[in-house]
């Protein structure tokens, strides 16, 4: 089937997420890859929100600006989202809405006829089927699975309501009704990056998380709490300051630990990040970005915290910044975060965003890290005279945890000697400790992976992105190549320390990122030999799309 874009729009509280979830899973059941994203206002009821679904023969991991079919569950949603409808697109709306070229469906009336107002979502899903090539049987099977725990009566009511919506829409569509697509083997996993981070963390040996709820990071700690079988103790702290200090304490006691937050909460954590740098503690922090400053747009997406994360914490000490691009990347980089943090005894920040938290991707395979290890500790029996911050060639000292042996473990936020006791020795100890910590940063630079490269060898123009922009960049590159343009892409998921980049003569480099000031562009120009000719930025709270990129280039 062709690339099909569906917008399901309405107000918060009207069940559009339920409709979107049922339709998406019905197509997955039918064997087709689905990409689903959300955009919603920060309110419990009212406003304008949408679930956006893309379906095709091949998996697409990027949102789009326009829709082939718009299902609006109220008149205001129809007015708000109708400009996004493509030429010859189709709108489905309540029967009280006036206007040309509409499929009118009495959602509430049909739901009531079949037993309950709560069946209106099933009516709407059924009405979508003849417009989007989804066989009614696939939807019915998904409804039965979704509401199985509600009892046979509820299942029967939802199925009957869906059939009623299907019949009304089919009659109005007549020869515009889409032909059902043939079934295929169901081979796709359907998940978000934030869904898999807890699984990857547990597989990587994490045994403790402390966090304070803050959108869009909240789903990470709640996933740990919902799934005790992961073996990770989850603590909702009283605030973000407490959360990161709890994680540091758990690490000092021998556990791998993490925390998760968003912009304002991360701001509160910065002093403790500096503490982690001083006491050389391997903490993993998920920073789920959203637009700022201050509260900003708490339910929208952005890539505005890159430089904040890079500079978080006073003083000079190494840290690592990683940024996943999709669920598999989130699994790989979560394991990578724990490994690098432990190996170099330093904070690692995993930069996600609302887009990655709330979008679901179709992947044929998800692979957990096979070689994930637990925390690296020294063998107490091999140490005659233990010093927590012993000077070494690579700056990495032997690490023991509290109570591991009879050796004394001292962690001090003041500048300290090799044994961890505070010092005012400005001649030898202080310069040596600074150099020790920075040597770990030099070693980290050699450990960081280069960016993913796509078609840069013969490109005139190379798009450079990081984190969640990958799907949109890949789609834009494919479309431009199909148009005969010589274009390539470099995509970074390991952001800091920056790997060595060798620019190619005669090639123009443009960055693509979700902020207004080109933060990554500036970082590349200040820290590498790349000269950035163009900067494509989006800062309205919506994710980067291929259309965003193509419009900027044209």
BELKA-V34926 format. One record per backbone hydrogen bond with DSSP energy under -1.0 kcal/mol. CO is the residue of the C=O (numbers start at 0). NH is the residue of the N-H. E is the energy in kcal/mol with one decimal. If there is no record, write none. Layout:
CO_NH_E / CO_NH_E
//
This chain:
3_54_-2.3 / 4_67_-2.4 / 4_68_-1.8 / 5_52_-2.8 / 6_70_-3.0 / 7_50_-2.5 / 8_72_-2.5 / 9_48_-2.6 / 10_13_-2.0 / 11_45_-1.7 / 14_18_-2.0 / 15_19_-2.7 / 16_20_-2.7 / 17_21_-2.4 / 18_22_-2.6 / 19_23_-2.6 / 20_24_-2.4 / 21_25_-1.9 / 22_26_-2.1 / 23_27_-2.1 / 24_28_-2.5 / 25_29_-1.6 / 26_31_-2.3 / 27_30_-1.5 / 29_183_-2.4 / 32_55_-1.1 / 34_53_-2.8 / 35_359_-3.0 / 36_51_-3.1 / 38_49_-2.7 / 40_42_-1.9 / 45_11_-2.2 / 48_9_-2.2 / 49_38_-2.3 / 50_7_-2.8 / 51_36_-2.6 / 52_5_-2.9 / 53_34_-2.3 / 54_3_-3.2 / 66_85_-3.0 / 67_89_-2.5 / 68_6_-2.5 / 69_91_-3.1 / 70_8_-3.1 / 73_77_-1.6 / 74_78_-2.2 / 75_79_-2.4 / 76_80_-2.5 / 77_81_-1.7 / 80_83_-1.8 / 81_84_-2.1 / 83_66_-2.1 / 85_88_-2.4 / 89_69_-2.9 / 90_102_-2.4 / 91_71_-3.0 / 92_104_-2.6 / 93_96_-1.7 / 102_92_-2.5 / 104_106_-2.0 / 105_109_-2.7 / 106_110_-2.1 / 107_111_-2.4 / 108_112_-2.1 / 109_113_-1.1 / 110_115_-1.7 / 111_114_-1.8 / 115_118_-1.5 / 116_119_-1.7 / 118_122_-2.0 / 119_123_-2.3 / 120_124_-2.4 / 121_125_-2.5 / 122_126_-2.3 / 123_127_-1.4 / 124_128_-1.2 / 127_130_-1.7 / 127_131_-1.2 / 128_133_-1.3 / 129_177_-2.8 / 132_180_-1.9 / 134_138_-1.4 / 135_139_-2.8 / 136_140_-2.2 / 137_141_-1.6 / 138_142_-2.7 / 139_143_-2.4 / 140_144_-1.9 / 141_145_-2.8 / 142_146_-2.3 / 146_149_-1.7 / 147_150_-1.2 / 150_154_-2.0 / 151_155_-2.8 / 152_156_-2.2 / 153_157_-2.3 / 154_158_-2.4 / 155_159_-2.4 / 156_160_-2.2 / 157_161_-2.3 / 158_162_-2.2 / 159_163_-1.9 / 160_164_-2.3 / 161_165_-2.5 / 162_166_-2.3 / 163_167_-2.2 / 164_168_-2.3 / 165_169_-2.5 / 166_170_-2.1 / 167_171_-1.5 / 168_172_-2.3 / 169_173_-2.1 / 172_175_-3.0 / 173_176_-1.5 / 188_362_-2.1 / 190_360_-3.2 / 191_195_-1.1 / 192_196_-1.3 / 195_199_-2.7 / 196_200_-2.7 / 197_201_-2.4 / 198_202_-2.4 / 199_203_-1.2 / 200_205_-2.6 / 201_204_-1.6 / 206_232_-2.3 / 207_257_-1.7 / 208_234_-2.6 / 210_236_-1.6 / 213_216_-2.5 / 216_219_-2.0 / 217_221_-2.0 / 218_222_-1.6 / 219_223_-1.6 / 220_224_-2.3 / 221_225_-2.3 / 222_226_-1.2 / 226_229_-2.1 / 227_230_-2.0 / 232_208_-2.6 / 234_210_-1.9 / 238_242_-2.0 / 239_243_-2.1 / 240_244_-1.6 / 241_245_-2.6 / 242_246_-2.0 / 243_247_-2.3 / 244_248_-2.3 / 245_249_-2.5 / 246_250_-2.2 / 247_251_-2.3 / 248_252_-1.4 / 249_254_-2.5 / 250_253_-1.6 / 251_401_-2.3 / 255_206_-2.9 / 256_283_-1.2 / 257_209_-1.5 / 258_285_-2.4 / 260_287_-2.9 / 261_265_-3.0 / 262_266_-2.0 / 263_267_-1.2 / 268_272_-1.9 / 269_273_-1.9 / 270_274_-1.8 / 271_275_-2.6 / 272_276_-1.9 / 273_277_-2.1 / 274_278_-2.9 / 275_280_-2.2 / 280_282_-1.7 / 282_347_-2.4 / 283_258_-1.8 / 284_349_-3.2 / 285_260_-2.7 / 286_351_-1.8 / 288_353_-1.4 / 290_296_-1.6 / 296_299_-1.8 / 304_308_-2.7 / 305_309_-2.2 / 306_310_-2.2 / 319_348_-3.1 / 320_494_-1.9 / 320_495_-1.6 / 321_350_-3.5 / 325_329_-2.4 / 326_330_-2.2 / 327_331_-2.5 / 328_332_-2.8 / 329_333_-1.8 / 330_334_-2.0 / 331_335_-2.1 / 332_336_-2.6 / 333_337_-1.9 / 334_338_-2.0 / 335_339_-3.0 / 336_340_-2.6 / 337_341_-2.1 / 338_342_-2.7 / 339_343_-2.5 / 340_345_-1.3 / 346_319_-1.7 / 347_284_-2.6 / 348_321_-2.6 / 349_286_-2.6 / 351_288_-2.3 / 352_356_-2.0 / 353_357_-2.4 / 354_358_-1.5 / 355_192_-1.3 / 359_35_-2.2 / 360_190_-1.8 / 362_188_-3.6 / 378_381_-1.6 / 379_382_-1.7 / 386_389_-1.6 / 398_377_-2.7 / 400_403_-2.2 / 414_422_-2.1 / 416_419_-1.5 / 417_388_-3.4 / 420_416_-2.5 / 423_425_-1.2 / 424_429_-2.6 / 427_431_-2.0 / 428_432_-2.6 / 429_433_-2.3 / 430_434_-2.3 / 431_435_-2.2 / 432_436_-2.4 / 433_437_-2.4 / 434_438_-2.1 / 435_439_-1.1 / 437_441_-1.9 / 438_442_-2.2 / 439_443_-2.3 / 440_444_-1.8 / 443_446_-1.1 / 443_447_-1.3 / 451_490_-2.5 / 453_488_-2.1 / 459_507_-2.8 / 460_487_-2.4 / 461_509_-2.5 / 462_489_-2.6 / 463_511_-2.5 / 464_491_-2.7 / 465_468_-1.2 / 466_469_-1.3 / 468_472_-2.3 / 469_473_-3.0 / 470_474_-2.0 / 471_475_-2.4 / 472_476_-2.8 / 473_477_-2.2 / 474_478_-2.2 / 475_479_-2.4 / 476_480_-2.5 / 477_481_-2.0 / 479_484_-2.4 / 480_483_-2.1 / 484_486_-1.0 / 485_459_-2.2 / 485_460_-1.4 / 487_462_-2.6 / 488_453_-2.5 / 489_464_-2.3 / 490_451_-2.7 / 491_466_-1.9 / 492_322_-3.1 / 495_320_-2.1 / 503_506_-1.5 / 507_461_-2.8 / 508_532_-2.2 / 508_533_-1.4 / 509_463_-3.3 / 510_535_-3.3 / 512_514_-1.3 / 512_537_-1.5 / 513_302_-3.0 / 517_521_-2.5 / 518_522_-1.9 / 519_523_-2.7 / 520_524_-2.4 / 521_525_-2.0 / 522_526_-1.5 / 523_527_-2.1 / 533_510_-2.2 / 535_512_-2.4 / 540_300_-2.3 / 544_548_-1.7 / 545_549_-2.9 / 546_550_-2.5 / 547_551_-1.7 / 548_552_-2.3 / 549_553_-2.3
//
